[in-house]
């Protein structure tokens, strides 16, 4: 009876607390929220004035007394107070999507975090979630959540490999029997790709661009492998010499070169994980291959480059952006059997 009543008056929530985006899964509802991990605050009082999509639209365009910030960096909390406010906003917004009868208790929350974070960082995530209104808080490793979310047979006694490329980190893991056998976490992801583009334009053209412009260039021109129809794009920014706006034309080929360093770091993380993989599980990967998830999986040609570098088949998950959140939602079904700290 106690279990039934607790489920009647509570809401279980799974959160992909990403550096670039936060996705929230509500039990029996699916993914109800997907917004940028951005918060706009008043500079002098640190009062939160916007969260998510509204705040992201302010990046690089705010007056002096307002600042749009990303409270998550490299997959972990960089600003505890603002992260707590952001979590509270997302949790409360998610709760409003369910029937009023299920709002009476603090929700149990499952949060996906990078596999390489420290115990102190783990504790920070838990504390922020609790102060934001969560009841029980369970942390799961992002590569496991991503593997579950894309449908890999993680419970089988055979090797499955996932590469989850998020905004701040890339998580590489080999999974068997519902456990991570080998993993590598590097603090390189979509944000590093954006930074590489920004640095390239500054170095080659003396052009300063904002975060949103760099992201759009990555989406429209970014690639890891040569493509048949190389596109070009006009980019507008601020000339660092004359200090006036100017426009330059860039090509997909030069952006691919600019992205080479962070992409190489990702490839090396995959290789390092494969080198430490037990022989029997490595043999499984010859047929099963590597699954790509996360927003970085959408980078054109990355699957082809990884196949060339590893000799293994590489697949891009369906809807890779939602893989971790979907996996967290599936794992919510087992939240009551997990050890809640």
N, C-alpha and C positions, 0 to 999 in steps of 0.2 A: 504493500500500500504506500509506504514512504517513497519508494522509487517512482511510482506512478504519479503521486502528487507533486514530487519535485519536477518531474518532466512536464506536468501540466502547467506549472507556474514558473517555468524558467525558459530561457532561450539559449541554445548552444550556438556559438559563433566561431568560425575559423577565419583567421586573418593571415594574409600574405603581406607582411609589413616590409615593403620593399623600399629601396633607396629612391626609386623613381616613381613608383605607383603603389597604392595600397588597395588591395582587393579584399572584400569581406563576403564570406559564405555564411548563410544562416540555415540551420538544420531545417529540412523540409521545404526550404524556399529556393535553395541554390545561391548563386552569386548575385547579391543584391546591390553591390556597390563596387565601383572601380574608378578611382580618382587619383590624380597626382599627389605624391607625398610632399606637398608644398603648403606653407603657412605664411600668411601676410600679417605682420605685426606693426604696431606703432613703436617707433624707435625709442622714445623716451619712457614709455610706461610698459612696454612689452605686451600690451593688450592685443589679443588676437582679433583681427577684423575680417579675415577670410581664410577658408581652408579648401584644399583640393583644387578643382578646375578653376574656380574663381580666382584663387590665389596664384595659380600658375600663369594665368593671363596677365598678371601684374609683373612677372619677372622682367627685370631690366627697364621697367617703365614707371616705377613708383617715384613720388616726390621724396624730398629729403627726410621727412618725418615718418615715412612708411617703408618697411623693408619686407620683401618676399624672400623667404629662406626655405631651404630643405633641411629639416631637423635630423634626417637620417643620412649618414655618410658611410660608404663602403659596407652597407648592409647592417650597420649598428647605429645606436643612438649617439648623435653628436651633441644634441641639445635636449636634455632631459625634460625640462619644463615645457618646452614647445611640443615635443613628441607626446607628452602626456595630454596636452590640450588637443592635439590632432587625433590621438586615439579616442579620447572622449567623444569628439565630434563624430568620428566614424562609427563607434560602437552605438551611440545614441541614435544616429541616423539609421543604422541597421535594425535596431530594436523597433523603431517606428514602423518597420515594414511588416511586423507580425501582429497577430490579434492581441487586443488589450489584455486578455486573460493571462498571457504569457510574459507580461512585463513586470510582474510583481517581485521577482527575485533577480539578484545580480546574475548575469549570464556566465556560464562556463565558457572560457575562451581558449582556443587552441591557436598558438601563434607559430608560424614557420620562420625559423631563423637560420643564418648561414652556419654551416657545419664547423667553420674555423673560429668562431667567436669564443672569447674567454668566459670563465665562470662569472667574472664581474659583469661582463656585458650581458650574459644570460640573466643575471639577477636584476639588472637595470630594466630589461624588457619586461620581466614579470612585475616588478614594482610599478612601472609606468602603467601597465595594463590594469593592475588592481586599483591604482589611484584614479584611473580613468573610468572606473565603474564595473570592472570585471569581478567575478567571484573567484572560482577556481581557475587557475591559469596553467596550461600545459604547453611546453615548448617542444616542437619537433624540428628535425633537421630538414632544411629546404630540399636537398636532393632526394630524400625519401618521399617527401610530400609531392615533389614534381614527378617522381617515378610512378607513384600511385595515381596521380592525376592524369598521366598520359596512358595509363593502362598497362604498364609493364608488369609481368608476373613476378612481383617481388617476393612472394611467399615460396616460390619453387626452389628446389635445390640446384639452381643453375644460375649462371652469371647474367645480370642485366646491367647495362651501363647508361647513365644519364649525364648529360652536360647541360646544366641550367645556367644560362647567361642572363643575369639580371642587370639592374641599373648600376649597382655598386660592386657586385661580386660575381664571380663565375664559380659554380659548384660542380665538381666532377666527382662521380662516385660509381663504384661497382657494388651491386647489391645482390644478395642471395639469402634465402631463408629469412626474409623480413629484417635483415640487418645489413649495415654498411660494412663491407669487407675491406674496402680501401677507398680513400677519398682525398681530394685536394681542393682547397679553397684559396682562390687568389682574388685580391681586391682590385679586379679589373672587370669592367662591364660596360654598359651603354654610356655611362658618364665619361669614362676614359676615352671612348671613341669620339664623343662630342668634343672633349678637350683636345684631342689630337687634331681634329678639324680646325678648331679655333687657333691652335698654335701654328698650323700650316699657313692659314690665311694671314696671320700676323707676320710670320717670318718671310713669306714669299711676296705678299702684296701690301704689307704695312696696313692691313685692314683689320679693324677690331669689329667683331660681331658678338651678338648676345647668345645666351643659352638656347633660346627658342630657335634662332636662325641656324645654329650648329646642328640641332636635332633635326630640323627639316632637311638640311643638306645630307645628313646621314641617311635619312629615310629615302630621299629621292635619288641620290647619287651613290650612296655607300655600297661597297661590294668587297668581297674577300677573294674573288676569283674573276678573271677577265670575262666580260659578257660580250655578246655579239654586237649589240647596238649600244655603243658608248654614248651616253647622254651628256649634255652640257647644261649649265644653269647660270643665270645671272644672279649675283649676290650683292646685296646692298649693306653697307656698314659705314664705319667712321675711319677716315684716313688718319693714321697716327702721325703723319708728318704735317699735313696741311690743316688737320683738325676740322675738316669739313666732310660731309657725307660723300661717298663715291660708290660706284658700281664696278664690279669685275666679273669676268666670265670664267668659270672653272669647269673642269672636265671630270668625268667619273674616274678616269685613269689616275689623275693626280690625287684624288680623294682616296682611292684604293692604296696608293703609296703612303699617304699620310696615316692610314689606319694600320699599316703593317706592324708597327711595334706592339700595340695592344693585342692585335690578333695573334701575333707570335707568342705572346705570354699565355694566351688561352690554349694554343696548340701545345705548348710545352707542359701545361698543367694536365692535359689529356695524356700526353706521352708518359709523364711521370706516374700517373695513376695506372696506366697499362703496364709499365715496367714492374710495379709492385704487386700486380695481380697474380694470384695463385695460378699455376699452369692449367688446372682443370677448368677454372672459371674463364681464363683467357681463351681456351679452346671454344667455349660456348659463344664467345663474342664474335667468332669468325662467321657464324650463321646469324646470330641475333643482331650484331652490329651495335651502333651507338645511336642513342636518341637525343636530339637537341630540343631543349625547352627554354622558356624565358623570352623576353623581347629581343635579345641578341640573336636568337635562332632565326629571326626574320632577315638578318643581313644576307643579302644576295650572294650566293656562291660559297657560303661558309661550309655547307655540307660537302660540296665538291672538294674544297681545299682539305678538309679533314680526312676525306676518303683517300686523297692523294698522299697525305702525310702519314696515315696510319695503316693503309691497306685494308681497312674494314668498311663495310657498308655503313652509311650514315643517313639517318632519317630525321626529318623535321616534324615535330609533333603537330597534330591538328590543334589549332588555337593555342599556340605555345605560351602566349601572354597569361593565360588563365590556368596553366598547368598546376602551379603550386597551390593556388586558391581552391581549385577543384579537388586536388589531393587532400588538402586540409579538411575540406568538407566530407570527403569519404572517411577520413580518419576520425571525424567527429562521432561516427557511429560506435567507436570503441573508446570514447573519452572516459566513460564511467569505469572502465577496467584499468585505466592508466593510473600511475601513482601521481597524485596531486600534491604538490609541495606548497 
